[in-house]
Amino acid sequence: MNIQVGTKLRLDGLEGKVIGLIEYENRMDHGNRWTEYRVSTKKGERWLSVDEVYKEYSVSWAANDVRGNIGPEWHKVDEGTQVVVRAQGDVDVERGDSARFVEFEDSTEELTLSVEIWDDGTEYSKGEYLDLEEIEIIGYEKPKSGAPGCGLALIAYAFVFILVGIISTVGPALSKKTIAKFVSKSSLYEFVTSITGNEKQKADVYEYFTATTTDTVAKSIIDGIEGDTESVTQKDEVEDSEIAIVTNKEYCLIYHPEDNAEKVYVQVSKRKYNYTSDNAPYKSSDSDTTWYRSHYYSSSYSADSSTYHSPSAYTSYSGDTVHNIGNGYFDSYSSSVRQSSINSRNSSSGGVSSGK
């Protein structure tokens, strides 16, 4: 199929023009390759996926409202690691970029839902399969090399900048998203167990759906709650080590269980659970447990002691303290997500593979 940047297409009756393309390789499927075409249409951006090996074709669009809430009507059909081997035109990737992906279909096997886990966030898209004859090449328009309309673009950018500033000020006050709700409804997380504490409080433990790093899971959760955090701290600021996310009402710990370094567990609770109980996280190592307690004491105990009037498990705490609360990479990441939470990432959302 001779499609390139500038090709005009008709996709199941919808006309558009290819403004970029990305060729991917799936390292978990014998190096199978497929191509994604970014198509500009009057109904918004679409991504055409062409897999000549399996003779599969689909068109998809951004569905960031999914936020991990993948219902039982979807069943998993594929997953792997996609690596960019070629990129052209208006796309936000370069050769060598990679991401984990998971593909779902509905019971009719006609509709698709995709999850892509990039280094800087998780993206979702919905789509539908096409027959080859539903993909028509109707013309070609040579891509323009210049950048006309810069003045209008600058005005639009300034408007967006001001708008984002306003929303970043009022947005957090209006947010109702919680970590507990996000992980409990997301198909990316599987419930493991609950830990009962004092004052009828409990902590729920979930396992991430695939082997990965704590960094990836932290970004997934931060995306899921649209960056509405008080602080995010990583143990010793070392990649793939324990991470604590503190919000106005919740405390979340992300860690590898002691008996399996490939799994990632997420323990989430109301902050009152931590204030009243100092139970060790489920299957955590001694060093992770020590850091968990010292981090809660350093990050939240003082504020919580003014909120809760129950007896605290930390009243006589005399252990270590953590001095570098937040102010690192993940706090910056949260701030970025918070500021852009109302904007769909049109330039980087796709189908089977979208491209960051």
C-alpha positions as CSV (number, residue, x, y, z in Angstrom):
1,M,0.0,0.0,0.0
2,N,1.7,3.1,-1.2
3,I,0.8,5.7,1.4
4,Q,3.2,8.5,2.4
5,V,3.1,11.9,4.0
6,G,0.8,14.1,1.8
7,T,-1.4,11.2,0.6
8,K,-5.1,11.9,0.6
9,L,-7.2,9.1,1.9
10,R,-10.8,8.1,2.3
11,L,-11.3,5.8,5.4
12,D,-14.7,4.2,5.4
13,G,-16.1,7.3,3.8
14,L,-14.1,9.9,5.9
15,E,-11.7,11.9,3.9
16,G,-8.4,13.1,5.3
17,K,-4.7,13.8,4.5
18,V,-1.6,12.0,6.0
19,I,0.5,14.4,7.9
20,G,2.9,12.0,9.6
21,L,3.8,8.3,9.8
22,I,5.5,6.0,12.3
23,E,6.8,2.5,11.6
24,Y,7.0,0.2,14.6
25,E,8.6,-3.1,15.4
26,N,7.2,-5.4,18.1
27,R,10.2,-7.0,19.8
28,M,8.0,-9.5,21.5
29,D,6.5,-10.8,18.2
30,H,9.6,-11.9,16.2
31,G,10.2,-8.3,15.1
32,N,6.9,-7.9,13.4
33,R,6.5,-4.4,11.9
34,W,3.5,-2.3,11.1
35,T,2.9,1.4,10.2
36,E,0.8,4.1,11.8
37,Y,-0.4,7.0,9.7
38,R,-1.5,10.3,11.3
39,V,-4.4,11.6,9.3
40,S,-6.0,15.0,9.6
41,T,-9.8,15.0,8.9
42,K,-12.7,17.3,9.3
43,K,-13.8,15.2,12.3
44,G,-10.4,15.6,14.0
45,E,-7.2,13.5,14.1
46,R,-7.3,9.8,13.1
47,W,-4.6,7.1,13.1
48,L,-4.6,4.5,10.4
49,S,-2.9,1.3,11.4
50,V,-1.6,-1.0,8.6
51,D,-0.2,-4.4,9.4
52,E,0.6,-6.2,6.2
53,V,2.0,-9.3,7.9
54,Y,-1.3,-10.1,9.7
55,K,-3.4,-8.3,7.1
56,E,-5.0,-6.2,9.8
57,Y,-6.2,-2.6,9.3
58,S,-7.8,-0.2,11.7
59,V,-8.6,3.4,12.3
60,S,-8.6,5.0,15.8
61,W,-8.8,8.2,17.7
62,A,-7.7,9.6,21.1
63,A,-9.8,8.4,24.1
64,N,-8.0,9.9,27.1
65,D,-11.2,9.9,29.0
66,V,-10.8,6.1,29.5
67,R,-8.1,6.8,32.1
68,G,-7.6,3.1,32.7
69,N,-11.4,2.3,33.2
70,I,-11.5,-0.7,30.9
71,G,-14.8,-2.5,31.4
72,P,-15.6,-6.3,31.2
73,E,-16.8,-5.8,27.6
74,W,-13.2,-5.6,26.5
75,H,-10.9,-8.7,26.3
76,K,-7.1,-8.5,25.8
77,V,-5.9,-9.8,22.4
78,D,-2.3,-8.6,22.3
79,E,0.5,-6.9,24.2
80,G,4.2,-6.2,23.6
81,T,6.9,-3.6,23.3
82,Q,6.7,-1.3,20.3
83,V,9.9,0.4,19.1
84,V,10.0,3.2,16.6
85,V,12.2,2.2,13.6
86,R,11.1,5.1,11.3
87,A,9.2,8.4,11.7
88,Q,8.3,11.1,9.1
89,G,6.3,14.2,9.0
90,D,4.3,15.7,11.9
91,V,4.8,13.1,14.7
92,D,6.2,13.5,18.2
93,V,8.6,10.5,18.2
94,E,12.0,9.6,16.9
95,R,13.8,6.4,16.0
96,G,14.5,4.3,19.1
97,D,11.6,5.5,21.2
98,S,9.6,2.7,22.8
99,A,6.6,1.9,24.8
100,R,4.6,-1.0,26.2
101,F,1.2,-1.6,24.6
102,V,-1.9,-3.6,25.3
103,E,-4.7,-4.3,22.8
104,F,-8.3,-5.0,23.6
105,E,-11.3,-6.0,21.4
106,D,-15.0,-6.0,22.2
107,S,-17.2,-9.2,21.9
108,T,-17.9,-8.4,18.2
109,E,-14.2,-8.3,17.4
110,E,-14.9,-5.1,15.4
111,L,-14.1,-2.4,17.9
112,T,-10.6,-1.8,19.5
113,L,-9.2,-0.2,22.6
114,S,-5.5,0.4,23.1
115,V,-3.3,1.3,26.0
116,E,0.2,2.6,25.5
117,I,2.6,3.1,28.4
118,W,5.4,5.6,27.5
119,D,8.1,6.9,29.7
120,D,6.2,10.1,30.4
121,G,2.6,8.8,30.6
122,T,-0.1,6.4,29.5
123,E,-2.3,7.0,26.5
124,Y,-5.6,5.4,25.5
125,S,-7.4,5.2,22.1
126,K,-10.5,3.6,20.7
127,G,-11.1,2.5,17.1
128,E,-12.5,0.0,14.7
129,Y,-11.2,-2.5,12.2
130,L,-11.4,-1.8,8.5
131,D,-11.5,-4.0,5.4
132,L,-8.8,-3.2,2.9
133,E,-11.3,-1.9,0.4
134,E,-12.4,0.7,2.9
135,I,-9.0,2.4,2.6
136,E,-8.9,4.4,-0.6
137,I,-6.1,6.6,-1.9
138,I,-7.8,9.6,-3.6
139,G,-4.9,12.0,-4.2
140,Y,-1.7,13.5,-3.1
141,E,-0.6,17.0,-1.9
142,K,3.0,17.8,-1.5
143,P,3.7,18.8,2.2
144,K,4.5,22.5,2.7
145,S,8.0,23.2,3.9
146,G,7.3,26.6,5.4
147,A,5.4,27.6,8.6
148,P,2.8,30.2,7.5
149,G,0.5,31.8,10.0
150,C,3.2,32.1,12.7
151,G,1.5,35.3,14.0
152,L,-1.8,33.5,14.5
153,A,0.0,30.6,16.0
154,L,1.8,32.8,18.6
155,I,-1.5,34.4,19.5
156,A,-3.2,31.0,19.9
157,Y,-0.2,29.8,22.0
158,A,-0.4,32.9,24.3
159,F,-4.2,32.3,24.7
160,V,-3.6,28.7,25.6
161,F,-0.8,29.7,28.1
162,I,-3.1,32.1,29.9
163,L,-6.0,29.5,29.9
164,V,-3.7,26.8,31.4
165,G,-2.6,29.3,34.1
166,I,-6.2,30.0,35.1
167,I,-7.1,26.3,35.1
168,S,-4.0,25.4,37.1
169,T,-5.2,27.8,39.8
170,V,-8.8,26.6,40.1
171,G,-8.5,23.0,38.8
172,P,-7.2,21.3,41.9
173,A,-10.0,22.6,44.0
174,L,-12.6,21.1,41.6
175,S,-10.9,17.7,41.1
176,K,-12.7,14.7,42.6
177,K,-10.4,12.0,41.4
178,T,-8.8,9.7,43.9
179,I,-6.1,7.1,43.7
180,A,-8.3,4.4,45.2
181,K,-11.0,5.0,42.7
182,F,-8.6,5.0,39.8
183,V,-6.8,1.8,40.6
184,S,-9.9,-0.1,41.6
185,K,-11.7,0.6,38.3
186,S,-8.6,0.3,36.0
187,S,-8.0,-3.0,34.3
188,L,-4.3,-2.3,34.6
189,Y,-4.5,-3.2,38.3
190,E,-5.6,-6.4,40.0
191,F,-6.8,-6.4,43.7
192,V,-4.5,-8.5,45.9
193,T,-5.5,-8.0,49.5
194,S,-6.5,-5.5,52.3
195,I,-4.7,-4.7,55.5
196,T,-6.8,-3.8,58.5
197,G,-5.5,-1.1,60.8
198,N,-6.7,0.7,63.8
199,E,-9.8,2.9,64.0
200,K,-11.6,0.8,61.4
201,Q,-9.1,1.9,58.7
202,K,-7.7,-0.3,56.0
203,A,-5.2,-0.2,53.1
204,D,-5.9,-1.9,49.8
205,V,-3.1,-3.6,47.8
206,Y,-3.1,-4.0,44.0
207,E,-0.7,-5.5,41.5
208,Y,0.1,-3.9,38.2
209,F,-0.9,-6.1,35.3
210,T,2.6,-6.7,33.9
211,A,6.2,-6.7,34.9
212,T,7.5,-3.1,34.9
213,T,9.1,-0.4,37.0
214,T,7.8,1.6,39.9
215,D,8.5,4.7,37.8
216,T,6.0,3.6,35.1
217,V,3.3,2.8,37.7
218,A,3.8,6.1,39.4
219,K,3.3,7.9,36.1
220,S,0.2,5.8,35.4
221,I,-1.4,6.8,38.7
222,I,-0.4,10.5,38.4
223,D,-2.0,10.5,35.0
224,G,-5.1,8.8,36.4
225,I,-5.6,11.5,39.0
226,E,-4.6,14.3,36.6
227,G,-1.6,15.3,38.7
228,D,-3.6,16.2,41.8
229,T,-0.8,15.4,44.3
230,E,0.7,17.1,47.3
231,S,4.1,15.4,46.9
232,V,5.7,12.5,45.1
233,T,9.0,11.1,46.6
234,Q,11.2,8.3,45.4
235,K,13.4,6.4,47.8
236,D,17.0,7.7,47.5
237,E,15.9,9.2,44.2
238,V,17.0,5.9,42.5
239,E,15.1,4.7,39.4
240,D,12.7,1.7,40.0
241,S,12.9,2.1,43.8
242,E,10.0,2.7,46.2
243,I,7.8,5.7,45.5
244,A,5.3,7.4,47.8
245,I,2.4,9.6,46.5
246,V,0.7,11.9,49.0
247,T,-2.6,13.6,48.1
248,N,-4.8,15.8,50.2
249,K,-6.6,12.7,51.6
250,E,-4.6,9.6,50.5
251,Y,-1.3,7.9,50.9
252,C,0.0,5.6,48.2
253,L,3.1,3.4,48.2
254,I,4.5,1.8,45.0
255,Y,7.0,-0.9,45.5
256,H,8.3,-4.4,44.5
257,P,7.2,-7.2,46.8
258,E,10.1,-8.9,48.5
259,D,9.4,-12.3,46.8
260,N,9.2,-11.1,43.2
261,A,11.2,-8.2,41.9
262,E,9.3,-8.1,38.6
263,K,5.9,-7.4,40.1
264,V,4.9,-3.9,41.3
265,Y,2.4,-3.5,44.2
266,V,0.4,-0.4,44.9
267,Q,-0.8,0.1,48.5
268,V,-3.4,2.9,48.8
269,S,-5.2,4.1,51.9
270,K,-6.7,7.2,53.5
271,R,-4.1,9.1,55.4
272,K,-5.9,8.3,58.6
273,Y,-4.9,4.7,58.1
274,N,-1.2,5.7,58.2
275,Y,-1.7,8.1,61.1
276,T,-3.4,5.5,63.3
277,S,-1.4,2.4,62.2
278,D,2.2,1.5,61.3
279,N,1.6,-1.9,59.8
280,A,4.2,-3.1,57.3
281,P,3.1,-2.9,53.6
282,Y,2.1,-6.3,52.2
283,K,5.2,-8.5,51.4
284,S,7.5,-5.5,51.6
285,S,11.2,-5.8,52.5
286,D,12.5,-4.6,55.8
287,S,14.3,-1.7,54.1
288,D,11.2,-0.6,52.2
289,T,9.1,-0.9,55.4
290,T,11.5,1.3,57.2
291,W,11.5,3.9,54.5
292,Y,7.7,3.8,54.2
293,R,7.3,4.6,57.9
294,S,10.0,7.3,57.9
295,H,8.5,8.9,54.8
296,Y,5.0,9.0,56.2
297,Y,6.3,10.6,59.4
298,S,8.3,13.2,57.6
299,S,5.8,14.0,54.9
300,S,2.4,13.8,56.6
301,Y,2.3,13.2,60.3
302,S,2.6,16.8,61.4
303,A,-0.3,17.9,59.2
304,D,-2.4,14.8,60.0
305,S,-2.0,15.4,63.8
306,S,-3.9,18.6,63.4
307,T,-6.7,16.9,61.4
308,Y,-7.2,13.6,63.2
309,H,-7.9,13.4,66.9
310,S,-7.5,9.6,67.2
311,P,-4.4,8.0,68.9
312,S,-1.5,7.9,66.5
313,A,0.9,5.1,66.0
314,Y,3.6,7.7,65.4
315,T,3.3,9.7,68.6
316,S,6.5,8.2,70.0
317,Y,8.2,7.7,66.7
318,S,12.0,7.9,67.0
319,G,13.2,6.4,63.7
320,D,14.8,8.0,60.7
321,T,13.4,10.9,58.8
322,V,13.3,11.7,55.1
323,H,14.5,15.2,54.2
324,N,13.9,15.3,50.4
325,I,10.1,15.2,50.3
326,G,9.0,15.9,46.8
327,N,10.7,18.6,44.7
328,G,12.1,16.0,42.4
329,Y,11.3,14.6,38.9
330,F,7.9,13.2,39.9
331,D,6.7,16.4,41.5
332,S,7.6,18.2,38.2
333,Y,5.8,15.5,36.3
334,S,2.7,15.9,38.5
335,S,2.7,19.6,37.9
336,S,2.9,19.2,34.2
337,V,0.0,16.7,34.1
338,R,-2.0,19.0,36.4
339,Q,-1.5,21.9,34.0
340,S,-2.5,20.0,30.9
341,S,-5.2,17.8,32.3
342,I,-8.0,19.5,30.3
343,N,-6.1,19.2,27.0
344,S,-6.3,16.0,25.0
345,R,-2.9,15.0,23.7
346,N,-4.0,15.2,20.0
347,S,-0.4,15.3,18.7
348,S,0.5,12.0,20.3
349,S,-2.5,9.7,20.5
350,G,-3.1,6.8,18.1
351,G,-4.4,3.3,17.5
352,V,-2.4,0.2,17.9
353,S,0.6,2.4,18.4
354,S,0.3,6.2,18.7
355,G,3.7,7.5,19.4
356,K,4.8,9.9,22.0
